[in-house]
Amino acid sequence: MNTTTTRPAETRSARRAPGTARQLLRLTRMEFTLFVRYKTAWMFLALPLFFSFMALQLPDDEVVPGFGLGEMAMLSSIGSISLILGMGHASNVFTARRESLALKRFRVSGVSQPVIFGGVIGVVAVFSLAIALIIGGFIAAMPNGTLPRDPLMLLVAILLGSVAFSLMGLLVTPLARNAESAQLAVMVPMLILIFAGGGIIPLEALPEGARQFFSLIPSVPPGELVQAAYTGYDVFGGAAGAEPKGFLDLWIAALPSIGIMLAWIAVSALAVRRFFRWDPRQP
């Protein structure tokens, strides 16, 4: 007698779990929908526009040919878009999801940490690029408006900032018990980084020693990359006396700033891995 049992057809043809790329795409699409529906997120979208247009109130003294102090500060503020979205939005939503046990369910469902975090980082990058295009369109429409000389460098600045500042936003979540307290906890470091990034107070107005110190802060390199991308000048050592550079020479000059951002991304990623909380905080 044959005692061999036959498994159900659906068991034999068990569906494979979606790959990492497909999971990331699905989660990013979900995050995009939630972001649009999230009222607080619209405030984070409005803040970069507010700060960038505030920069135009600065004196119009020429810093590099064709670009005054206000325009340079406005360009620097483009580098702060992902700072506001990344730190503000990521800290808020991940704290809320942790307390509602959504993060715990994600983790036990087989979704990897890079995918969970990557969905929010992707949304931050998309909306940062959208706001940058709005500000860039305004700059192009000005009487002496111009388009970026190196759009690729502009894109790199936004992507690096999106990753770095989203990870920094995640580091705020262990300090907060709910979404409201996360907004308060992130406000102080976010404002410090915004003011130190050159979008509000131009770094050109600071003494050389202070400017060298601030150049190591993560909010400064994205602004410098955007300024270089638009002007074509090597502004990484300071805009005073900056010289125009060709495509390759400009990228060589940008390597230290890119290296600083990569270092902050690496340190932030290690800190998130060590300190990020998946379980709700106990009262």
C-alpha positions as CSV (number, residue, x, y, z in Angstrom):
1,M,0.0,0.0,0.0
2,N,1.4,3.4,-1.0
3,T,1.4,5.7,2.1
4,T,3.0,8.6,0.3
5,T,0.8,11.7,0.8
6,T,0.5,14.4,-1.8
7,R,0.9,18.0,-0.7
8,P,-1.7,20.5,-1.9
9,A,-0.9,22.2,-5.1
10,E,-0.8,25.6,-3.5
11,T,1.8,24.3,-1.1
12,R,4.0,23.0,-3.8
13,S,3.7,26.2,-5.7
14,A,4.2,28.5,-2.7
15,R,4.7,32.1,-3.7
16,R,8.1,33.5,-3.3
17,A,8.5,36.5,-1.0
18,P,9.0,39.7,-3.0
19,G,12.6,40.7,-3.5
20,T,14.2,43.6,-1.7
21,A,13.9,46.0,-4.6
22,R,10.1,45.2,-5.0
23,Q,9.6,45.6,-1.2
24,L,11.4,48.9,-1.3
25,L,9.3,50.2,-4.2
26,R,6.0,49.1,-2.6
27,L,7.0,50.7,0.7
28,T,8.1,53.9,-0.9
29,R,4.8,54.1,-2.8
30,M,3.0,53.6,0.5
31,E,5.1,56.2,2.2
32,F,4.4,58.7,-0.6
33,T,0.6,58.2,-0.1
34,L,0.9,58.7,3.6
35,F,3.1,61.7,3.3
36,V,0.5,63.5,1.0
37,R,-2.2,62.7,3.5
38,Y,-0.2,63.8,6.5
39,K,-0.9,67.4,7.4
40,T,2.2,68.0,9.4
41,A,4.3,66.9,6.4
42,W,2.9,69.9,4.4
43,M,4.4,72.2,7.1
44,F,7.8,70.6,6.5
45,L,7.3,71.3,2.8
46,A,6.5,74.9,3.4
47,L,9.5,75.7,5.7
48,P,12.2,75.3,3.1
49,L,10.3,77.7,0.8
50,F,10.0,80.2,3.6
51,F,13.7,80.1,4.5
52,S,14.8,80.3,0.9
53,F,12.7,83.4,0.2
54,M,13.9,84.9,3.5
55,A,17.4,84.7,2.1
56,L,16.5,87.1,-0.6
57,Q,16.2,89.8,2.0
58,L,19.9,89.8,2.5
59,P,22.1,92.5,0.8
60,D,22.7,91.9,-2.9
61,D,26.5,92.3,-2.6
62,E,28.1,90.2,-5.3
63,V,29.9,87.2,-4.0
64,V,30.8,85.5,-7.2
65,P,30.1,86.9,-10.7
66,G,26.4,87.0,-11.3
67,F,25.4,85.8,-7.8
68,G,24.8,88.2,-4.8
69,L,24.9,87.3,-1.1
70,G,21.1,86.8,-1.0
71,E,21.2,84.5,-4.0
72,M,24.1,82.4,-2.6
73,A,22.2,82.1,0.7
74,M,19.1,81.0,-1.3
75,L,21.1,78.4,-3.1
76,S,22.5,77.2,0.2
77,S,19.0,76.8,1.6
78,I,18.3,74.2,-1.2
79,G,20.7,72.0,0.7
80,S,18.6,72.4,3.8
81,I,15.4,71.1,2.2
82,S,16.2,67.4,3.0
83,L,17.4,68.5,6.5
84,I,13.9,69.8,7.3
85,L,12.1,66.9,5.6
86,G,14.4,64.2,6.8
87,M,14.8,65.2,10.4
88,G,11.2,66.5,10.9
89,H,9.3,63.8,9.0
90,A,11.3,60.7,9.8
91,S,11.4,61.4,13.6
92,N,7.7,62.1,13.7
93,V,6.4,59.1,11.7
94,F,8.7,56.5,13.1
95,T,8.0,57.5,16.7
96,A,4.2,57.3,16.0
97,R,4.6,53.9,14.3
98,R,6.7,52.5,17.1
99,E,4.2,53.5,19.7
100,S,1.3,52.0,17.6
101,L,3.3,48.7,17.2
102,A,3.4,49.2,13.5
103,L,7.2,49.0,13.4
104,K,7.1,45.7,15.4
105,R,4.7,44.2,12.9
106,F,6.9,45.3,10.1
107,R,9.9,43.7,11.7
108,V,8.2,40.3,12.3
109,S,6.7,40.3,8.8
110,G,10.1,39.7,7.2
111,V,10.7,43.3,5.9
112,S,14.4,44.2,6.4
113,Q,15.5,47.3,8.2
114,P,17.1,48.9,5.1
115,V,13.7,48.6,3.3
116,I,11.7,50.0,6.3
117,F,14.0,53.0,6.5
118,G,14.6,53.2,2.7
119,G,10.9,53.9,2.0
120,V,10.9,57.1,4.1
121,I,14.4,58.1,2.8
122,G,13.0,57.7,-0.8
123,V,10.0,59.9,-0.1
124,V,12.3,62.6,1.5
125,A,14.5,62.5,-1.6
126,V,11.5,62.8,-4.0
127,F,9.9,65.8,-2.2
128,S,13.3,67.4,-1.6
129,L,14.0,67.3,-5.3
130,A,10.5,68.7,-6.0
131,I,11.0,71.7,-3.7
132,A,14.5,72.2,-5.2
133,L,12.9,72.4,-8.7
134,I,10.4,75.0,-7.4
135,I,13.1,77.1,-6.0
136,G,15.3,76.5,-9.1
137,G,12.4,77.6,-11.3
138,F,12.2,80.9,-9.3
139,I,15.9,81.5,-9.6
140,A,15.7,80.9,-13.3
141,A,12.8,83.3,-13.6
142,M,14.8,86.2,-11.9
143,P,16.1,89.0,-14.1
144,N,19.6,87.5,-14.0
145,G,18.4,84.0,-13.5
146,T,20.4,80.9,-14.4
147,L,20.1,77.2,-14.5
148,P,22.6,74.9,-12.6
149,R,25.8,74.5,-14.5
150,D,26.1,70.9,-13.1
151,P,22.7,69.3,-12.5
152,L,24.3,66.0,-11.5
153,M,26.1,67.7,-8.5
154,L,22.8,69.2,-7.5
155,L,21.2,65.8,-7.5
156,V,24.0,64.3,-5.5
157,A,23.7,67.0,-2.9
158,I,20.0,66.3,-2.4
159,L,20.4,62.5,-2.3
160,L,23.3,62.7,0.2
161,G,21.3,65.1,2.4
162,S,18.2,62.9,2.2
163,V,20.0,59.9,3.5
164,A,22.0,61.6,6.2
165,F,19.2,63.8,7.7
166,S,16.6,61.0,7.6
167,L,19.0,58.8,9.6
168,M,19.6,61.7,12.0
169,G,15.8,62.0,12.4
170,L,15.6,58.3,13.3
171,L,18.1,59.0,16.1
172,V,15.7,61.4,17.7
173,T,13.0,58.7,18.1
174,P,14.5,56.9,21.2
175,L,14.2,60.3,23.1
176,A,10.5,60.7,22.4
177,R,7.4,58.9,23.7
178,N,5.0,60.1,21.0
179,A,4.9,62.0,17.7
180,E,4.2,65.3,19.5
181,S,7.2,65.0,21.7
182,A,9.3,63.9,18.7
183,Q,8.5,67.2,17.0
184,L,9.7,69.1,20.0
185,A,12.8,67.0,20.4
186,V,13.9,67.4,16.8
187,M,13.3,71.2,16.7
188,V,16.4,72.3,18.5
189,P,19.0,70.3,16.5
190,M,17.2,71.0,13.3
191,L,17.2,74.7,13.8
192,I,20.8,74.7,14.8
193,L,21.8,72.8,11.7
194,I,19.7,75.2,9.5
195,F,21.2,78.3,10.9
196,A,24.7,76.8,10.8
197,G,24.2,75.6,7.2
198,G,24.5,79.1,5.6
199,G,20.9,79.4,4.4
200,I,19.9,82.0,7.0
201,I,23.3,83.5,8.1
202,P,25.7,83.3,5.1
203,L,29.0,81.6,6.1
204,E,30.8,84.3,4.2
205,A,30.0,86.7,7.0
206,L,31.8,84.5,9.6
207,P,35.5,84.6,10.5
208,E,37.7,82.1,8.6
209,G,38.2,79.9,11.7
210,A,34.5,79.7,12.4
211,R,33.8,78.9,8.8
212,Q,36.3,76.1,8.8
213,F,34.7,74.6,11.9
214,F,31.2,74.9,10.5
215,S,32.3,73.2,7.3
216,L,32.4,69.9,9.2
217,I,28.7,70.2,10.2
218,P,26.5,68.0,8.0
219,S,24.2,70.9,6.9
220,V,27.1,72.8,5.2
221,P,28.4,70.4,2.5
222,P,25.0,70.1,0.8
223,G,24.7,73.8,0.5
224,E,28.2,74.2,-0.8
225,L,27.5,71.5,-3.4
226,V,24.4,73.3,-4.5
227,Q,26.2,76.6,-4.8
228,A,29.0,75.0,-6.8
229,A,26.4,73.2,-9.0
230,Y,24.7,76.5,-9.9
231,T,27.7,78.9,-10.1
232,G,30.4,76.5,-11.5
233,Y,32.8,78.1,-9.0
234,D,34.9,76.3,-6.4
235,V,33.1,77.7,-3.3
236,F,34.2,74.8,-1.0
237,G,37.0,76.8,0.6
238,G,34.8,79.8,0.8
239,A,33.2,82.0,-1.8
240,A,35.7,84.8,-1.4
241,G,38.2,84.5,-4.2
242,A,36.5,81.4,-5.7
243,E,37.6,80.5,-9.2
244,P,35.5,79.0,-12.0
245,K,36.2,75.3,-12.6
246,G,35.5,72.8,-15.4
247,F,33.3,69.8,-14.9
248,L,36.1,67.4,-13.7
249,D,38.0,70.0,-11.6
250,L,34.7,71.0,-9.8
251,W,34.0,67.4,-8.9
252,I,37.6,67.0,-7.6
253,A,37.1,70.1,-5.4
254,A,33.8,68.7,-4.2
255,L,35.3,65.4,-2.9
256,P,36.1,66.6,0.6
257,S,32.5,67.8,1.1
258,I,31.1,64.5,-0.4
259,G,33.5,62.7,2.0
260,I,32.1,64.6,5.0
261,M,28.6,63.6,4.1
262,L,29.5,60.0,3.6
263,A,31.2,60.0,7.0
264,W,28.1,61.4,8.6
265,I,25.9,58.8,6.8
266,A,28.1,56.0,8.1
267,V,28.2,57.3,11.7
268,S,24.4,57.9,11.7
269,A,23.7,54.4,10.2
270,L,25.8,52.8,12.9
271,A,24.1,54.8,15.6
272,V,20.7,53.9,14.3
273,R,21.6,50.3,14.3
274,R,22.8,50.6,17.9
275,F,20.2,52.9,19.5
276,F,17.0,52.8,17.4
277,R,14.0,51.4,19.4
278,W,11.5,49.1,17.8
279,D,9.4,48.5,20.9
280,P,7.2,51.1,22.5
281,R,8.6,53.0,25.4
282,Q,7.3,51.9,28.7
283,P,5.5,54.5,30.9
